[in-house]
Each structure stands twice: as C-alpha cells, then as structure tokens.
Amino acid sequence: MTGRELIFYILINGLEDEDVFNDTSVLPKALGLVTIEEAATILRTGVESVRAMAMMGLLTNVAINGREYILRRNI
C-alpha cells in the first residue's frame, strides 16, 4: 500500500477523525499486517517462534500502541 492509497482509504472510509491504531481498528489489516498470533496460525508454529523469526530478521515486524504485528506479505 502506498501513502496515497492510505490517504484514499482514510478519506473514503471517513476515518479522518478516528483513532486508527486502536485495538478495534481495521487499518492494520488494510496495511497488510497480522498479529503475532495470526502469523503463528498461518505459519503453523508458536507465537515465540514467530517472535524469534522476527528478531532474526526473517519476518518484518512492527509495534503499534504496544501491539505486535507482522507484515503479511513476508509470510
């Protein structure tokens, strides 16, 4: 997703005044992110294994408001 696509997504969905990074937000999904738990399910492994893969640089991970996400396209 490009920055332009993100801006369009926010405008089209009326998210200008919304807290887009709260726990109920759909924005992480729109950015192509999955939670550590979802990544573990997709990879058929444990949560700690996913964290270890992220620490080794095998998966791209980010933290948003204290919640960990993995970039979906790396799985």
N, C-alpha and C positions, 0 to 999 in steps of 0.2 A: 504494500500500500504506500503510495506516495503522500507527501504532505498535502498536496492539492486534493487527492482523493479523501484524505482525512477531513479536510475542511468541508468538502461537499457532504460527506457523511454526517458531520455535525450539523450543518445547515439544513439538510434535507430532513433529518430526524428531530429537528427542534431542540438540540442539546446545548444551545448557546449558554444557557444559564444553569445547566445541570452539573453536578459533581460527577464527572465522567469516570473517575477512578475509585468509586465506592464498590463495596462487595457485590452489589446487585447490578453493576454496570455491564452493558453489552460491549462496551468499547474494547476491552482486552480481546474479546473474540474477534471483533472487527479488525484488530491489528494483527491477527494471526497468532495470538498467544493462547496457551493452555496452562492450566495449573500444574504444579508438580505432580499432584495426584492423578490428574488426567493423563499426563505424559507417562507415568508409571503404568497405567492401564493400557495405553496404546502400545508401549514397548514390552508389555507383559513382564514387568520386573517390579522391584520395590521402590518406594519413594527415596530411600537412602542411596540406591544405585543410580537413580536419576540425578540426585544432587551430586554424587561423585562424578558422573559423566560431565555435568556442567562445570564442576571445579577443574576437571582435566581439559576443558575446552572443547569437548565433543558435542556439546549442546549449548546453544546460546540461551542464557537466562537473564531475566531482569526482575527487579523487585519494585512493586508499585504499592505504596501505602503499607509496606510490611508484608505483602503477599507475594509469593514467588511464582513466576511464570516462565515457561519455556517457549521459545519461538517454534511454532508448529511446523514450519517448512524444514526444520532441521531433523525432524523425527522420521 
